[in-house]
Amino acid sequence: MDLLKEFLEYKLESKDIKKETLDIYQWDIGDFKNFIEKDLLKVSKEDVINYIKFLKDKYQANTISRKISTIKGFYKFLFKKNMVESLPTDGIILEKASEKKIEELEEWEIEAILNSCEKDEKGERDKILIKLLIETKLSINDILKLKVSDLKLYSYCGVLNLDGLGMIKLSDELSDELKYYILTIRDEKNENHSDILFYKVSRQSFRARFITLGKKAHIKRGISPNMLRNTLKSVVKLEHDREESVSNLKTKEKYFKIGIGDE
């Protein structure tokens, strides 16, 4: 009986879950199994406590909390299926993980990254991708799912919110740039006639390109594409506290004033 496989299948069937999350479940439970070196059905509370002690020498509080949460979910599943008589995780409470500081990009860093993009097709594509991340607050995974047909449907003025909540309006500057990029640059290179806007880009390849752009821009610290979303979230929150109805538009205007919307 493959308990881990059954658990992952249960998670997959019970909710809409990403492959990355399933991989994390598999790694976390696999690490636990390797540590205890015994049948998962015979695990005791002491085994879990010893594992937590082991984790504290290797990981930060947030990672430990996630790993134990995975194990708790696993044993709740086994208990529900009557595979174990009690929960070895029952009564185990971890110290509350400290809130992770949200890393953001400074305005000058964003401008420097955009200025570091090459003047070729890939460089123009990277600029559009970066600006979409800034304006929409969508994840890089969602940005890479955007379709040209959907953009045309909205006359390049907005992108389809993939959670089903309608359209995310774009600034006029980005709308014009996006239309020009698609009709003049992208379509000329699109030999496969793919409807995916960034059909040649993967999450990993863009992350690598973004890090390289950061180095070219002489940014000394480590950066990632997620920091673009965090930057906008932070500014939007501040604007939202002042005037809810115009917060997002003010944020977009702010970034274009510093040159993000200019070539």
MARDOGU-692495 format. One line per field, with one value per residue (C-alpha): residue number from 1; x, y, z. Coordinates in nm, 4 decimals. Example, Ala and Ser with C-alpha at 12.3 -4.5 7.8 and 13.67 -1.06 7.14 Angstrom:
<atoms>
num = c(1, 2)
east = c(1.2300, 1.3670)
north = c(-0.4500, -0.1060)
up = c(0.7800, 0.7140)
</atoms>
This chain:
<atoms>
num = c(1, 2, 3, 4, 5, 6, 7, 8, 9, 10, 11, 12, 13, 14, 15, 16, 17, 18, 19, 20, 21, 22, 23, 24, 25, 26, 27, 28, 29, 30, 31, 32, 33, 34, 35, 36, 37, 38, 39, 40, 41, 42, 43, 44, 45, 46, 47, 48, 49, 50, 51, 52, 53, 54, 55, 56, 57, 58, 59, 60, 61, 62, 63, 64, 65, 66, 67, 68, 69, 70, 71, 72, 73, 74, 75, 76, 77, 78, 79, 80, 81, 82, 83, 84, 85, 86, 87, 88, 89, 90, 91, 92, 93, 94, 95, 96, 97, 98, 99, 100, 101, 102, 103, 104, 105, 106, 107, 108, 109, 110, 111, 112, 113, 114, 115, 116, 117, 118, 119, 120, 121, 122, 123, 124, 125, 126, 127, 128, 129, 130, 131, 132, 133, 134, 135, 136, 137, 138, 139, 140, 141, 142, 143, 144, 145, 146, 147, 148, 149, 150, 151, 152, 153, 154, 155, 156, 157, 158, 159, 160, 161, 162, 163, 164, 165, 166, 167, 168, 169, 170, 171, 172, 173, 174, 175, 176, 177, 178, 179, 180, 181, 182, 183, 184, 185, 186, 187, 188, 189, 190, 191, 192, 193, 194, 195, 196, 197, 198, 199, 200, 201, 202, 203, 204, 205, 206, 207, 208, 209, 210, 211, 212, 213, 214, 215, 216, 217, 218, 219, 220, 221, 222, 223, 224, 225, 226, 227, 228, 229, 230, 231, 232, 233, 234, 235, 236, 237, 238, 239, 240, 241, 242, 243, 244, 245, 246, 247, 248, 249, 250, 251, 252, 253, 254, 255, 256, 257, 258, 259, 260, 261, 262, 263)
east = c(0.0000, 0.1486, 0.0189, 0.1866, 0.0387, -0.3094, -0.2695, -0.1572, -0.4449, -0.6855, -0.5502, -0.5700, -0.9332, -1.0520, -0.9436, -0.7941, -0.4277, -0.1103, 0.1532, 0.4105, 0.2038, 0.1780, 0.5561, 0.6003, 0.3714, 0.5707, 0.9066, 0.7908, 0.6469, 0.9403, 1.1842, 0.9888, 0.9852, 1.3601, 1.4193, 1.2084, 1.3107, 0.9990, 0.6490, 0.4466, 0.1518, 0.3568, 0.4769, 0.4502, 0.4205, 0.7801, 0.8918, 0.7316, 0.8842, 1.2306, 1.1801, 1.0956, 1.4164, 1.6077, 1.4443, 1.5344, 1.9026, 1.8460, 1.5535, 1.3889, 1.0627, 0.8451, 0.9804, 0.9425, 0.5850, 0.5054, 0.6640, 0.4786, 0.1549, 0.2000, 0.2570, -0.0494, -0.2599, -0.1186, -0.2105, -0.5549, -0.6082, -0.4894, -0.7099, -1.0107, -0.9450, -0.9161, -0.5566, -0.4298, -0.6044, -0.4736, -0.2915, 0.0824, 0.0692, -0.2130, -0.1305, 0.1857, 0.1928, 0.4828, 0.6048, 0.4347, 0.6589, 0.7670, 0.5999, 0.8246, 0.9341, 0.7991, 1.0867, 1.0170, 1.2020, 1.2885, 1.1648, 1.5187, 1.5771, 1.2710, 1.3747, 1.7322, 1.6093, 1.3885, 1.6726, 1.8925, 1.6616, 1.8093, 1.6581, 1.5831, 1.2692, 1.3539, 1.4320, 1.1044, 0.9222, 1.0883, 0.9865, 0.6222, 0.6292, 0.7823, 0.5303, 0.2409, 0.3697, 0.3887, 0.0420, -0.1729, -0.0413, -0.0767, 0.1829, 0.4409, 0.2587, -0.0662, 0.1069, 0.2546, -0.0978, -0.2291, -0.3707, -0.3504, -0.7121, -0.8257, -0.6181, -0.7699, -1.1153, -1.0460, -0.8821, -0.5465, -0.6838, -0.6973, -0.6080, -0.8397, -0.8191, -0.7652, -0.9551, -1.2728, -1.3197, -1.3306, -1.0825, -0.7823, -0.7575, -0.4174, -0.2819, -0.3103, 0.0696, 0.1029, -0.2009, -0.0373, 0.2962, 0.1311, -0.0595, 0.2555, 0.4549, 0.1970, 0.1217, 0.4704, 0.7274, 0.5716, 0.3519, 0.6458, 0.8396, 0.5427, 0.6017, 0.3872, 0.0925, 0.0572, -0.2206, -0.0147, 0.1252, 0.4688, 0.4765, 0.8554, 0.8963, 0.8889, 0.8801, 1.2354, 1.3756, 1.2194, 1.3446, 1.6969, 1.6672, 1.5307, 1.8227, 2.0653, 1.8937, 1.9380, 2.3107, 2.3329, 2.1483, 2.4165, 2.1703, 2.3826, 2.1175, 1.9359, 1.6115, 1.3225, 1.0140, 0.7858, 0.9385, 0.7653, 0.4244, 0.5216, 0.6269, 0.2917, 0.0991, 0.2795, 0.2172, -0.1449, -0.2020, -0.0691, -0.2804, -0.5815, -0.5583, -0.5787, -0.8383, -0.9741, -1.1475, -0.8382, -0.5570, -0.4610, -0.4709, -0.2556, -0.0005, 0.0221, 0.0575, 0.3361, 0.5408, 0.4971, 0.6036, 0.9438, 0.9894, 0.8599, 0.6107, 0.8601, 1.0962)
north = c(0.0000, 0.3338, 0.5730, 0.8775, 0.8104, 0.7726, 1.0979, 1.2914, 1.1495, 1.2496, 1.6049, 1.6220, 1.5077, 1.7144, 2.0574, 2.2512, 2.2177, 2.3107, 2.0554, 2.2583, 2.2112, 1.8356, 1.8235, 2.0018, 1.7500, 1.4652, 1.6127, 1.6938, 1.3510, 1.1824, 1.3736, 1.2690, 0.9043, 0.9077, 1.0530, 0.8122, 0.5020, 0.3102, 0.2264, 0.5475, 0.3693, 0.3082, 0.6620, 0.7951, 1.1454, 1.1134, 1.0476, 1.3728, 1.5675, 1.4280, 1.5251, 1.8816, 1.8980, 1.7748, 2.0355, 2.3212, 2.2621, 2.2906, 2.5171, 2.8480, 2.8593, 2.9140, 2.6027, 2.3914, 2.5097, 2.4131, 2.0673, 1.9839, 2.1184, 1.8756, 1.5858, 1.6833, 1.6835, 1.3456, 1.1824, 1.3412, 1.1706, 0.8347, 0.8782, 0.9589, 0.6410, 0.4398, 0.3499, 0.4782, 0.4701, 0.8061, 1.1131, 1.1216, 1.4973, 1.5573, 1.8298, 1.9415, 2.3204, 2.5008, 2.8455, 3.0965, 3.1650, 3.5233, 3.7114, 3.7002, 4.0422, 4.1181, 4.2102, 4.4902, 4.6650, 5.0316, 5.2572, 5.3148, 4.9387, 4.8806, 5.1607, 5.0273, 4.6754, 4.8013, 5.0105, 4.6993, 4.5125, 4.4696, 4.6491, 4.3208, 4.1037, 3.9283, 4.2553, 4.4135, 4.1003, 4.1149, 4.4799, 4.4014, 4.1016, 4.3056, 4.5881, 4.3409, 4.1960, 4.5442, 4.6582, 4.3466, 4.1901, 3.8523, 3.5815, 3.4972, 3.1654, 3.3502, 3.6052, 3.3204, 3.1830, 3.5033, 3.4623, 3.7075, 3.6338, 3.7481, 4.0659, 4.1448, 4.0843, 4.3682, 4.5827, 4.5454, 4.7631, 4.4869, 4.1293, 3.8485, 3.7795, 3.4042, 3.3604, 3.4430, 3.7933, 3.9725, 4.2109, 4.3870, 4.7297, 4.8379, 5.1902, 5.3598, 5.3559, 4.9830, 4.9131, 5.0942, 4.9213, 4.5807, 4.6308, 4.7450, 4.4519, 4.1943, 4.3333, 4.4518, 4.2406, 3.9210, 3.8202, 3.8515, 3.5901, 3.3646, 3.0895, 2.8393, 3.0812, 3.0185, 3.2040, 3.2201, 3.5716, 3.4656, 3.1245, 3.0852, 3.1740, 2.9454, 3.0560, 2.9285, 3.0945, 3.4313, 3.4137, 3.3522, 3.6417, 3.8704, 3.7921, 3.8604, 4.1935, 4.2806, 4.2191, 4.4300, 4.7039, 4.6875, 4.5805, 4.4242, 4.2244, 3.9130, 3.9827, 3.7785, 3.8480, 3.8144, 4.1321, 4.3223, 4.2091, 4.2849, 4.6384, 4.7176, 4.5524, 4.7701, 5.0929, 5.0013, 4.9368, 5.2789, 5.4457, 5.2367, 5.3703, 5.7227, 5.6921, 5.3489, 5.4346, 5.5607, 5.3657, 5.1381, 5.4095, 5.6400, 5.3637, 5.3029, 5.6733, 5.6918, 5.4257, 5.5762, 5.9164, 5.7738, 5.6380, 5.2827, 5.3483, 5.5244, 5.3672)
up = c(0.0000, -0.1088, 0.1581, 0.0084, -0.3341, -0.1840, 0.0081, -0.3009, -0.5059, -0.2292, -0.2296, -0.6072, -0.6084, -0.3140, -0.4367, -0.7245, -0.6386, -0.8237, -0.9185, -0.7237, -0.4068, -0.4613, -0.5076, -0.1735, -0.0002, -0.1504, -0.0448, 0.3074, 0.3782, 0.2053, 0.4265, 0.7358, 0.6305, 0.5664, 0.9124, 1.1183, 0.9163, 1.0170, 0.8969, 0.8635, 1.0269, 1.3424, 1.4004, 1.7563, 1.8943, 2.0168, 1.6580, 1.5454, 1.8358, 1.7546, 1.3910, 1.4908, 1.6973, 1.3924, 1.1671, 1.4022, 1.3291, 0.9548, 0.8699, 0.9511, 1.1494, 0.8401, 0.6675, 0.9815, 1.0228, 0.6637, 0.6943, 1.0157, 0.8693, 0.5784, 0.8183, 1.0231, 0.7084, 0.6090, 0.9404, 0.9459, 0.6100, 0.7500, 1.0576, 0.8415, 0.6430, 0.9686, 0.8872, 1.2236, 1.5614, 1.6808, 1.5546, 1.6350, 1.5732, 1.8219, 2.0718, 1.8928, 1.8670, 1.7047, 1.7905, 1.5672, 1.2703, 1.2429, 0.9615, 0.6583, 0.5442, 0.1988, -0.0274, -0.2711, -0.5504, -0.5331, -0.8121, -0.9373, -0.9467, -1.1657, -1.3988, -1.4165, -1.4949, -1.7773, -1.9163, -1.9122, -2.1508, -2.4976, -2.7961, -2.9730, -2.9765, -2.6483, -2.4772, -2.5833, -2.4736, -2.1305, -2.0902, -2.1623, -1.9284, -1.6458, -1.6892, -1.6864, -1.3602, -1.2113, -1.3185, -1.2850, -0.9608, -1.1368, -1.0706, -1.3352, -1.3890, -1.4653, -1.6893, -1.8944, -1.9526, -2.1109, -2.4619, -2.7495, -2.8423, -2.4966, -2.5220, -2.8613, -2.7135, -2.4690, -2.7397, -2.5575, -2.2758, -2.0161, -1.9357, -1.8340, -1.4614, -1.4522, -1.1258, -1.3138, -1.1727, -1.5051, -1.6615, -1.5098, -1.6746, -1.8043, -1.8231, -2.1625, -2.1980, -2.1422, -2.3585, -2.6517, -2.5949, -2.5704, -2.8957, -3.0748, -2.9387, -3.0479, -3.3942, -3.4901, -3.3051, -3.1714, -3.4657, -3.7040, -3.5024, -3.4213, -3.6765, -3.4843, -3.4678, -3.0944, -2.9123, -2.5907, -2.5523, -2.4261, -2.5921, -2.5791, -2.2113, -1.9065, -1.5435, -1.4935, -1.8053, -1.7210, -1.3627, -1.4966, -1.7431, -1.4702, -1.2392, -1.5273, -1.5939, -1.2276, -1.2521, -1.5686, -1.3824, -1.1085, -0.8412, -0.5683, -0.3824, -0.4990, -0.6837, -0.8218, -1.0391, -0.7340, -0.5940, -0.8763, -0.7481, -0.3891, -0.4835, -0.6402, -0.3549, -0.1047, -0.2955, -0.3651, 0.0066, 0.0968, -0.1703, -0.0683, 0.2859, 0.1466, -0.1285, -0.2166, -0.5443, -0.7299, -0.5623, -0.8501, -1.1150, -0.9015, -0.8601, -1.2327, -1.3009, -1.0440, -1.2190, -1.5625, -1.4316, -1.3384, -1.6877, -1.6637, -1.9396, -2.1649, -2.4122)
</atoms>
